[in-house]
Structure formats: structure tokens, C-alpha cells
Amino acid sequence: MDNKWVRKLTSRKFWAAVASFASMIVIATGGSENTATQVTALIMAGASVVAYIVGEGLADAANIGADTGKAIEAENGLEDNEEV
């Protein structure tokens, strides 16, 4: 995923703007304030899930890269305290 989109999907400001826009659309189309509040809560809950999934994916990808580097060093006979 493009780094620009990762930053947007994990941004609280982005999700607050999306939730605000959605709640204003609900109000503008004649929905009740209670409905707008529920829509906003659902969007923010979904945003939390998306941010968690993306964050965990990035952490897993970083760990895989670190583990691969250690495996290559082990194959070359380097130990943790040796320098190249």
C-alpha cells in the first residue's frame, strides 16, 4: 500500500473529517441528531479497526525484514556483536 494512503488511513484527523462529513449529510437529508451520532460512532469505531490492522501489518512487515537480516547474518557466520 502506498505510504501516503497508509498515513491517511491511520490519521485520526482524516477519520474525524469523514465522520463529520457523514453526520452533516445525515442532518442535511432530514435525519435526526441521534442518527447522525450513531453514524459518527460507527465510522470512528471502524476507523479504529482500520488503524489497528494497518499498524499491525506495518509492524509485522518490519519484523519480517529484521528477521530476514538476522538470517542472512547467521548464514554468513556473523554474530550479533561482530561488525561487517
HELIX and SHEET records of a PDB file:
HELIX    1   1 ASN A    3  LEU A    9  1                                   7    
HELIX    2   2 ARG A   12  ALA A   28  1                                  17    
HELIX    3   3 GLU A   33  GLU A   75  1                                  43    
END                                                                             
